[in-house]
Amino acid sequence: MAESINMVILNSLLVLATWSQFGQSLDPQDKPLNIIFLMADQLRSDALGCYGSKLAQTPNIDKLAAGGVRFMNAYTSTPSCTPARTVILTSLSPWYNGMLGYDSIAPRYPIEMPRVFSSAGWYAYSIGKDHFGWNSSTDAGISHGYNKTDIYDGLPIETDDYDVWLAEKYPGVDPLATGLGWNDYRGRVYALDEYFHPTSWVGRKAVEFIRAYDQKHPLFLKISFHRPHSPYDPPGRHMEKFRPEEMPKPYLGNNWDSNCNFSGPFSDSLCCGNVDEKDVAISRQAYYASTSFVDEWIGRIMEELKNRSMLDNSVILFTADHGDMLGDHFRWRKGLPYESAAKIPMILVWPPSLERGRGGPIATPRGSSKEEVTELRDVFPTFLEATGLPIPSSLNGSSLIDLLKEDCHSSSSWREYIDFEHSIYCNKTFHWNGYTSGKLKYIFNAYFAKELLFDLVNDPHEMNNLAEEPRWQSELLMWRKRLIEQFEREGRGPEWVKDGVLQRRVKGQTRSPHYPGDKGVGCLKSLPQTDDTDCNVNE
């Protein structure tokens, strides 16, 4: 294991040297492409107009989709904040980046997306949520290669740049005045003037930076909104756009999700339960309103890019780290394999120079959609290909541009399915591995050693578990075999698969042996640990 890790590090150093040489050779006259990376946290794809919602008010994100391509089966391989963002950072699958569940992002990885671009001559700036952690010795966010960061992570247990700004400029203003927690299921109108709202702060920072940027270097700009992640606390003017009685009802399964069907009273940060339908409607109203607020700021950012004549020289990608259950199947928050939490929006917009008619590789018409299964590990390789930088063979993702090249043959070599997983989250039963092709989904619940199989074509809301249906046994066996082979190929050990049989696992494991750094580093201190959770089983 040590030899293989050392080889990865050596190869990474050689690749970084190549990127650095590329940066030294950049000619300002060539105008290398800018990267504009837009994110919204905890945003499920069906809360956007361009992904089919008739209630959503997201005209600016919809406009992005009309000018680019939507990936209709985009997923997050570990659907909670920190592991999903590690996949983005490294383009490595959960086992190979070391994050199997919600834990601290390591301070450094062999190859990191922002470090690659800053080394190659781009000015890399991150605004909003990174979840990289705060360096108390430098009093700044951990950078992972960004030249500059302005962070709002929304963690009451941790300081960030938003907290510093608020304390210095407006002492006495309480950012928690709305009275909602960071994983609260309730919805409520923001109690302060919307100027103080974290969405306003992130959007304002982005607009002001773009307006003043001297454009001496190509730009790698990541703008990551914390909302619609809870607290669901939109300004009143956005809340008023929606009516609780018009909100979509939660999807409730016919034969499998009753283990979370229980009544309250509930804690504010509940993971599962049958919440009163009026309270669910208000939560959803606030969620849709929070999304509308983010969309408004994305519109302002796009307008500023247009004013600075940057749109025709920029690659723009919009996505989310994961979705939000919002009461579907009696479940809340994230960390789950179901469509509401694991399926995400992914929209790519390209400049004219990348079109086939201009000598570029992209043949797909703007406004199109693609059905192939994609994942957050594909973001980093996409940016590398778009800008002409080399893609290391050690990355697990693929460039989305491969799907846009030749109309008839673009998807012939693309993956058929994607792996995803999450160690114990919220409670010990939220513990699973799985696969999806976008058409079928297989889930192995490790705590119960129970399988679920969903036909997403005919049952997109996962109402019926087909795992015990006789006519689906051949499909079930095929997916089970794939998971067994993956565990054996990765060397996960007898706790995962023994004698060709998937094992029941009642203890969680948030890190694989590939997690970099000191072996003694534990889980996030904010997580309550029990006998059912072991953060470092394989370290």
C-alpha positions as CSV (number, residue, x, y, z in Angstrom):
1,M,0.0,0.0,0.0
2,A,2.8,2.4,0.9
3,E,4.6,1.8,-2.4
4,S,1.4,2.5,-4.4
5,I,0.7,5.7,-2.5
6,N,4.3,6.8,-3.0
7,M,4.0,6.2,-6.8
8,V,0.8,8.3,-6.8
9,I,2.7,11.1,-5.1
10,L,5.6,10.8,-7.5
11,N,3.4,10.9,-10.5
12,S,1.5,13.8,-9.0
13,L,4.7,15.8,-8.7
14,L,5.6,15.1,-12.3
15,V,2.1,16.2,-13.5
16,L,2.3,19.4,-11.3
17,A,5.6,20.2,-12.9
18,T,3.9,19.9,-16.3
19,W,1.1,22.2,-15.3
20,S,3.6,24.7,-13.9
21,Q,5.4,24.7,-17.2
22,F,2.1,25.3,-19.0
23,G,1.5,28.2,-16.7
24,Q,4.9,29.8,-17.5
25,S,4.1,29.5,-21.2
26,L,0.7,31.2,-21.1
27,D,0.5,34.1,-23.5
28,P,-2.0,36.8,-22.5
29,Q,-2.7,37.2,-26.2
30,D,-4.0,33.6,-26.4
31,K,-6.7,34.4,-23.8
32,P,-6.9,31.0,-22.0
33,L,-10.4,30.2,-21.0
34,N,-11.8,31.2,-17.6
35,I,-13.6,28.6,-15.4
36,I,-16.7,29.8,-13.6
37,F,-17.8,27.1,-11.2
38,L,-21.2,27.7,-9.7
39,M,-22.6,25.5,-6.9
40,A,-25.7,25.5,-4.6
41,D,-25.5,23.3,-1.5
42,Q,-28.1,20.6,-0.9
43,L,-30.0,21.3,-4.1
44,R,-32.1,18.5,-5.5
45,S,-32.4,18.6,-9.3
46,D,-36.3,18.5,-9.3
47,A,-36.4,21.8,-7.6
48,L,-35.4,23.6,-10.8
49,G,-37.5,24.6,-13.7
50,C,-35.0,23.2,-16.3
51,Y,-35.3,19.8,-14.6
52,G,-39.1,19.7,-14.8
53,S,-40.4,21.6,-11.8
54,K,-43.5,23.6,-12.6
55,L,-43.4,25.4,-9.3
56,A,-39.7,26.5,-9.3
57,Q,-38.8,30.1,-10.0
58,T,-35.3,29.7,-11.3
59,P,-35.1,31.6,-14.6
60,N,-31.4,32.3,-14.5
61,I,-30.4,28.6,-13.9
62,D,-32.9,27.7,-16.6
63,K,-31.2,30.2,-18.9
64,L,-27.9,28.5,-18.3
65,A,-29.4,25.2,-19.3
66,A,-30.9,26.7,-22.4
67,G,-27.4,27.9,-23.4
68,G,-25.6,24.7,-22.7
69,V,-26.4,21.0,-21.8
70,R,-28.2,19.4,-18.9
71,F,-27.0,16.1,-17.6
72,M,-30.2,14.4,-16.5
73,N,-28.7,11.5,-14.6
74,A,-26.0,13.3,-12.5
75,Y,-25.3,11.9,-9.1
76,T,-23.1,12.5,-6.1
77,S,-21.2,9.4,-5.0
78,T,-21.2,10.3,-1.3
79,P,-24.2,12.5,-0.7
80,S,-23.2,14.7,2.2
81,C,-21.2,17.9,2.3
82,T,-17.6,17.0,3.0
83,P,-17.2,13.7,1.1
84,A,-19.0,15.1,-1.9
85,R,-16.7,18.1,-2.0
86,T,-13.7,15.8,-1.6
87,V,-14.8,14.1,-4.8
88,I,-14.9,17.5,-6.6
89,L,-11.5,18.5,-5.2
90,T,-9.7,15.2,-6.2
91,S,-11.8,13.5,-9.0
92,L,-11.4,10.3,-7.0
93,S,-14.2,7.9,-6.0
94,P,-15.0,7.5,-2.3
95,W,-12.6,4.6,-1.6
96,Y,-9.7,6.2,-3.4
97,N,-10.1,9.7,-1.9
98,G,-10.5,8.1,1.5
99,M,-13.9,9.6,2.5
100,L,-16.6,7.0,2.9
101,G,-18.9,9.3,5.0
102,Y,-19.2,12.6,6.7
103,D,-15.8,13.6,8.1
104,S,-13.1,16.2,7.9
105,I,-11.6,16.9,4.5
106,A,-7.9,16.2,4.7
107,P,-5.6,19.2,4.6
108,R,-3.8,18.1,1.4
109,Y,-4.3,15.6,-1.4
110,P,-1.7,14.5,-4.1
111,I,-3.7,16.3,-6.9
112,E,-6.2,19.0,-6.1
113,M,-8.2,20.9,-8.6
114,P,-7.6,24.5,-7.5
115,R,-3.9,23.9,-6.9
116,V,-3.6,22.5,-10.5
117,F,-5.1,25.7,-12.0
118,S,-3.2,28.1,-9.8
119,S,0.0,26.3,-10.6
120,A,-0.8,26.6,-14.3
121,G,-1.3,30.4,-14.2
122,W,-5.0,30.8,-13.4
123,Y,-6.0,33.1,-10.6
124,A,-8.0,30.7,-8.4
125,Y,-10.5,32.3,-6.0
126,S,-13.2,30.6,-4.0
127,I,-16.2,32.4,-2.6
128,G,-18.8,30.8,-0.3
129,K,-18.9,27.2,0.9
130,D,-15.8,25.0,0.7
131,H,-16.1,23.0,3.9
132,F,-12.2,22.7,3.9
133,G,-11.9,23.8,7.5
134,W,-10.5,26.9,9.1
135,N,-6.8,27.3,9.8
136,S,-6.6,29.0,13.2
137,S,-2.9,29.8,12.9
138,T,-3.4,31.8,9.7
139,D,-7.0,32.8,10.6
140,A,-8.1,31.8,7.1
141,G,-9.8,28.9,5.4
142,I,-7.6,26.0,4.3
143,S,-6.9,26.8,0.7
144,H,-6.1,23.6,-1.2
145,G,-4.3,25.8,-3.7
146,Y,-6.7,28.7,-4.1
147,N,-4.9,32.0,-4.3
148,K,-7.7,33.6,-2.2
149,T,-10.8,32.4,-0.3
150,D,-13.7,34.2,1.2
151,I,-15.6,31.5,3.1
152,Y,-19.1,31.0,4.4
153,D,-19.5,27.4,5.5
154,G,-22.4,27.9,7.8
155,L,-21.0,25.9,10.7
156,P,-21.8,27.4,14.2
157,I,-18.8,25.4,15.6
158,E,-16.3,27.1,13.3
159,T,-15.3,30.6,12.3
160,D,-15.3,31.8,8.7
161,D,-14.9,35.0,6.7
162,Y,-18.6,35.8,6.9
163,D,-18.5,35.6,10.7
164,V,-15.4,37.9,10.8
165,W,-17.1,40.4,8.4
166,L,-20.3,40.5,10.4
167,A,-18.5,40.9,13.8
168,E,-16.2,43.6,12.5
169,K,-18.7,45.6,10.4
170,Y,-21.9,45.1,12.3
171,P,-21.1,44.1,15.9
172,G,-24.2,43.1,17.8
173,V,-26.0,41.6,14.7
174,D,-26.9,38.0,15.5
175,P,-26.6,35.8,12.4
176,L,-28.7,33.2,14.2
177,A,-31.6,35.5,15.0
178,T,-34.0,33.5,12.8
179,G,-33.8,30.8,15.4
180,L,-33.1,27.8,13.1
181,G,-30.3,25.3,13.4
182,W,-27.8,24.3,10.6
183,N,-29.7,21.0,9.9
184,D,-33.1,22.2,10.9
185,Y,-36.1,20.8,9.0
186,R,-38.3,23.8,9.7
187,G,-38.8,26.8,7.4
188,R,-39.0,30.4,8.5
189,V,-38.6,33.9,7.0
190,Y,-35.1,35.4,7.5
191,A,-35.3,37.6,10.6
192,L,-32.7,40.2,9.5
193,D,-32.4,42.6,6.6
194,E,-31.5,40.4,3.5
195,Y,-28.3,42.4,3.2
196,F,-26.9,40.3,6.0
197,H,-28.1,37.0,4.5
198,P,-25.2,34.6,3.6
199,T,-26.7,34.2,0.1
200,S,-26.4,38.0,-0.3
201,W,-22.9,38.1,1.1
202,V,-21.7,35.4,-1.3
203,G,-23.4,36.9,-4.3
204,R,-22.2,40.4,-3.5
205,K,-18.6,39.2,-3.1
206,A,-18.8,37.5,-6.5
207,V,-20.3,40.5,-8.3
208,E,-17.9,43.0,-6.8
209,F,-14.9,40.8,-7.6
210,I,-15.9,40.2,-11.2
211,R,-16.5,44.0,-11.6
212,A,-13.0,44.8,-10.4
213,Y,-11.0,41.9,-11.8
214,D,-8.1,43.1,-14.0
215,Q,-8.2,40.0,-16.2
216,K,-4.4,39.8,-16.4
217,H,-4.6,36.1,-15.7
218,P,-7.3,33.6,-16.7
219,L,-9.7,33.1,-13.9
220,F,-10.7,30.0,-11.9
221,L,-13.7,31.3,-9.9
222,K,-15.7,29.0,-7.7
223,I,-18.9,30.6,-6.3
224,S,-20.6,28.2,-3.9
225,F,-23.8,29.2,-2.3
226,H,-24.6,27.6,1.1
227,R,-28.4,27.7,0.5
228,P,-30.8,26.0,-0.1
229,H,-29.1,23.9,2.6
230,S,-30.8,24.4,5.9
231,P,-31.6,26.6,7.7
232,Y,-34.5,27.2,5.2
233,D,-34.6,30.9,5.8
234,P,-35.3,32.9,2.7
235,P,-36.1,36.7,2.7
236,G,-39.8,37.3,3.0
237,R,-40.2,38.6,-0.6
238,H,-39.1,35.2,-1.9
239,M,-41.1,33.3,0.6
240,E,-44.2,35.1,-0.7
241,K,-43.7,33.8,-4.2
242,F,-44.8,30.3,-3.1
243,R,-47.9,29.0,-1.2
244,P,-47.6,26.0,1.2
245,E,-50.7,24.3,-0.2
246,E,-49.1,24.3,-3.7
247,M,-46.0,22.5,-2.6
248,P,-45.4,18.9,-4.0
249,K,-46.3,16.2,-1.5
250,P,-43.5,13.9,-0.2
251,Y,-43.0,10.7,-2.1
252,L,-43.9,7.7,0.2
253,G,-43.0,4.2,-0.8
254,N,-45.5,1.3,-1.2
255,N,-43.5,-1.5,0.3
256,W,-40.2,-0.5,1.9
257,D,-39.9,2.8,3.8
258,S,-42.1,2.2,6.8
259,N,-39.1,1.9,9.2
260,C,-39.0,5.7,9.3
261,N,-42.7,6.2,9.5
262,F,-43.1,7.2,13.1
263,S,-44.6,10.2,14.9
264,G,-43.0,13.0,16.9
265,P,-42.2,14.9,18.9
266,F,-39.1,15.5,16.7
267,S,-35.8,17.3,17.3
268,D,-35.2,20.3,15.0
269,S,-32.5,18.4,13.1
270,L,-34.4,15.1,12.7
271,C,-33.2,12.5,10.2
272,C,-36.5,10.6,9.7
273,G,-40.1,10.7,10.8
274,N,-43.7,11.3,9.7
275,V,-43.8,15.1,10.1
276,D,-47.2,16.8,9.9
277,E,-48.0,17.7,6.3
278,K,-48.5,21.4,7.1
279,D,-45.0,21.6,8.5
280,V,-43.6,19.7,5.5
281,A,-45.3,22.2,3.2
282,I,-43.8,25.2,5.0
283,S,-40.3,23.6,4.9
284,R,-40.7,23.0,1.2
285,Q,-42.0,26.5,0.6
286,A,-38.9,27.9,2.3
287,Y,-36.6,25.5,0.4
288,Y,-38.0,26.6,-3.0
289,A,-37.8,30.2,-1.9
290,S,-34.2,29.8,-0.8
291,T,-33.5,28.3,-4.2
292,S,-35.2,31.2,-5.9
293,F,-33.0,33.6,-3.9
294,V,-29.8,31.8,-5.0
295,D,-31.1,31.9,-8.6
296,E,-31.5,35.6,-8.4
297,W,-27.9,36.1,-7.4
298,I,-26.7,33.8,-10.2
299,G,-28.5,36.1,-12.6
300,R,-26.6,39.1,-11.2
301,I,-23.3,37.2,-11.5
302,M,-24.1,36.3,-15.1
303,E,-25.0,39.9,-15.9
304,E,-21.7,41.1,-14.5
305,L,-19.8,38.5,-16.5
306,K,-21.6,39.8,-19.6
307,N,-20.8,43.4,-18.7
308,R,-17.1,42.5,-18.5
309,S,-17.2,40.6,-21.8
310,M,-16.2,37.4,-20.1
311,L,-19.0,35.1,-21.1
312,D,-17.5,34.3,-24.6
313,N,-14.3,33.2,-23.0
314,S,-15.6,31.2,-20.1
315,V,-16.6,27.6,-19.3
316,I,-19.4,27.6,-16.8
317,L,-20.5,24.6,-14.8
318,F,-23.4,24.6,-12.3
319,T,-24.0,21.7,-9.9
320,A,-24.7,20.8,-6.3
321,D,-22.9,18.6,-3.7
322,H,-26.1,16.6,-3.0
323,G,-29.8,16.9,-2.7
324,D,-32.3,17.0,0.2
325,M,-34.9,14.4,1.1
326,L,-37.4,17.0,2.4
327,G,-39.6,14.4,3.9
328,D,-39.6,12.0,1.0
329,H,-39.9,8.4,2.3
330,F,-40.2,9.9,5.8
331,R,-36.6,11.0,5.6
332,W,-34.8,14.4,5.9
333,R,-31.5,15.9,5.0
334,K,-29.0,13.9,3.0
335,G,-26.5,11.0,3.2
336,L,-29.0,8.6,1.5
337,P,-29.0,6.8,-1.9
338,Y,-32.5,7.9,-2.9
339,E,-33.1,10.2,-5.9
340,S,-34.0,13.2,-3.7
341,A,-30.6,13.2,-1.9
342,A,-28.2,11.6,-4.4
343,K,-29.4,13.0,-7.7
344,I,-28.2,16.5,-8.5
345,P,-28.3,19.1,-11.3
346,M,-25.3,19.4,-13.6
347,I,-25.3,22.0,-16.4
348,L,-22.3,22.8,-18.6
349,V,-22.1,25.9,-20.8
350,W,-19.1,26.4,-23.2
351,P,-17.7,29.4,-25.1
352,P,-17.9,29.5,-28.9
353,S,-14.3,28.5,-29.3
354,L,-15.1,25.0,-28.1
355,E,-17.7,24.4,-30.7
356,R,-16.9,22.1,-33.6
357,G,-17.6,24.8,-36.2
358,R,-14.9,27.0,-34.5
359,G,-12.3,24.2,-34.4
360,G,-13.4,22.9,-31.0
361,P,-14.6,19.4,-30.0
362,I,-18.2,20.1,-29.1
363,A,-20.9,19.0,-31.6
364,T,-23.9,18.9,-29.3
365,P,-26.5,21.7,-29.8
366,R,-27.1,24.1,-27.0
367,G,-30.2,23.4,-25.0
368,S,-29.7,19.7,-25.3
369,S,-29.9,17.1,-22.5
370,K,-27.8,14.0,-21.9
371,E,-29.0,10.8,-20.3
372,E,-25.7,9.1,-19.5
373,V,-24.9,8.7,-15.9
374,T,-22.4,11.4,-14.6
375,E,-21.0,12.3,-11.2
376,L,-19.1,14.9,-9.4
377,R,-15.8,13.2,-10.1
378,D,-16.3,14.3,-13.7
379,V,-16.0,18.1,-12.9
380,F,-12.2,18.3,-12.6
381,P,-11.4,16.4,-15.8
382,T,-13.9,18.5,-17.7
383,F,-12.2,21.7,-16.7
384,L,-8.8,20.2,-17.6
385,E,-9.9,19.2,-21.1
386,A,-11.7,22.5,-21.7
387,T,-8.6,24.5,-20.9
388,G,-6.1,22.2,-22.6
389,L,-4.4,21.0,-19.5
390,P,-3.3,17.3,-19.2
391,I,-5.7,14.9,-17.4
392,P,-3.8,12.6,-15.1
393,S,-4.6,8.9,-15.5
394,S,-4.9,8.5,-11.7
395,L,-8.2,10.5,-11.7
396,N,-11.4,8.4,-11.6
397,G,-13.6,10.8,-13.4
398,S,-14.0,11.6,-17.1
399,S,-14.5,14.8,-19.0
400,L,-18.1,15.6,-19.7
401,I,-16.9,17.0,-23.1
402,D,-16.4,13.4,-24.2
403,L,-20.2,13.1,-24.2
404,L,-20.6,16.2,-26.4
405,K,-18.1,15.5,-29.2
406,E,-19.7,13.4,-31.9
407,D,-23.5,13.3,-32.1
408,C,-23.8,9.5,-32.9
409,H,-20.8,8.1,-31.1
410,S,-20.0,10.3,-28.1
411,S,-21.3,7.9,-25.5
412,S,-20.1,4.6,-26.8
413,S,-17.2,4.4,-24.3
414,W,-18.9,6.2,-21.4
415,R,-19.5,4.4,-18.1
416,E,-22.7,2.3,-17.8
417,Y,-23.2,3.0,-14.1
418,I,-21.7,4.7,-11.1
419,D,-20.8,3.5,-7.6
420,F,-22.0,5.4,-4.6
421,E,-21.9,4.9,-0.8
422,H,-22.2,6.4,2.6
423,S,-21.1,5.2,6.0
424,I,-23.3,5.7,9.1
425,Y,-25.0,9.1,9.0
426,C,-27.7,10.5,11.2
427,N,-28.4,7.1,12.6
428,K,-26.9,3.6,12.3
429,T,-29.4,2.4,9.7
430,F,-28.3,5.1,7.2
431,H,-25.4,2.9,6.1
432,W,-25.2,1.6,2.5
433,N,-23.4,1.0,-0.8
434,G,-24.9,1.0,-4.2
435,Y,-24.9,1.5,-8.0
436,T,-27.1,3.3,-10.4
437,S,-27.2,3.5,-14.2
438,G,-29.8,6.2,-14.1
439,K,-32.3,3.6,-15.2
440,L,-31.9,1.1,-12.4
441,K,-30.6,1.5,-8.9
442,Y,-29.2,-1.2,-6.6
443,I,-28.7,-0.5,-2.9
444,F,-27.2,-2.7,-0.2
445,N,-28.1,-1.5,3.3
446,A,-25.1,-2.6,5.3
447,Y,-26.7,-2.4,8.7
448,F,-29.6,-4.7,7.9
449,A,-27.8,-6.6,5.0
450,K,-30.9,-5.8,3.0
451,E,-31.1,-5.1,-0.7
452,L,-33.3,-2.7,-2.6
453,L,-33.8,-2.5,-6.4
454,F,-35.6,0.3,-8.2
455,D,-36.7,0.6,-11.8
456,L,-36.1,4.4,-12.2
457,V,-37.6,4.5,-15.7
458,N,-41.0,3.3,-14.6
459,D,-40.7,4.3,-11.0
460,P,-38.6,7.5,-10.8
461,H,-39.7,8.3,-7.2
462,E,-38.7,4.9,-5.9
463,M,-42.1,3.8,-4.6
464,N,-41.6,0.0,-5.2
465,N,-38.7,-2.1,-4.1
466,L,-38.2,-4.9,-6.6
467,A,-35.6,-6.9,-4.8
468,E,-37.9,-9.7,-3.8
469,E,-39.8,-9.8,-7.1
470,P,-39.1,-13.1,-8.9
471,R,-38.8,-11.6,-12.4
472,W,-36.1,-9.2,-11.2
473,Q,-33.8,-11.7,-9.6
474,S,-31.4,-11.9,-12.6
475,E,-31.0,-8.1,-12.4
476,L,-30.5,-8.2,-8.6
477,L,-27.9,-10.9,-9.0
478,M,-26.0,-8.9,-11.6
479,W,-25.8,-5.8,-9.5
480,R,-24.9,-7.7,-6.3
481,K,-22.1,-9.4,-8.2
482,R,-20.8,-6.0,-9.4
483,L,-20.6,-4.8,-5.8
484,I,-18.9,-7.9,-4.6
485,E,-16.3,-7.6,-7.3
486,Q,-15.7,-3.9,-6.5
487,F,-15.1,-4.7,-2.8
488,E,-12.7,-7.5,-3.8
489,R,-10.9,-5.4,-6.4
490,E,-10.4,-2.5,-3.9
491,G,-9.2,-4.9,-1.2
492,R,-11.8,-3.8,1.3
493,G,-11.4,-7.0,3.4
494,P,-13.6,-9.7,5.0
495,E,-15.7,-7.1,6.9
496,W,-17.1,-6.1,3.5
497,V,-17.2,-9.4,1.6
498,K,-16.3,-12.9,2.7
499,D,-16.4,-16.0,0.5
500,G,-18.2,-14.1,-2.2
501,V,-21.0,-12.9,0.1
502,L,-21.7,-9.3,1.1
503,Q,-21.4,-8.9,4.9
504,R,-23.6,-7.2,7.3
505,R,-21.8,-4.2,8.8
506,V,-23.2,-2.7,12.0
507,K,-20.2,-0.4,12.5
508,G,-19.5,2.5,10.2
509,Q,-16.2,3.3,8.6
510,T,-15.8,6.9,7.4
511,R,-12.3,6.5,6.1
512,S,-10.5,4.1,3.8
513,P,-6.7,3.4,3.9
514,H,-6.4,6.0,1.1
515,Y,-7.3,8.9,3.4
516,P,-4.2,11.1,3.5
517,G,-2.6,12.5,6.7
518,D,-2.0,11.4,10.2
519,K,-3.6,8.1,11.2
520,G,-4.7,9.5,14.5
521,V,-7.1,12.1,13.0
522,G,-10.7,11.3,14.0
523,C,-14.1,12.3,12.9
524,L,-15.5,15.8,13.0
525,K,-15.9,16.7,16.7
526,S,-19.4,17.9,16.1
527,L,-20.6,14.3,15.3
528,P,-21.9,12.3,18.3
529,Q,-20.0,9.0,18.2
530,T,-21.5,5.8,19.5
531,D,-20.4,2.1,19.6
532,D,-21.9,1.8,16.2
533,T,-19.4,4.2,14.6
534,D,-15.7,3.6,14.1
535,C,-14.1,6.4,12.1
536,N,-10.8,4.7,11.4
537,V,-11.3,1.0,11.1
538,N,-8.8,0.5,8.3
539,E,-6.2,3.2,9.2
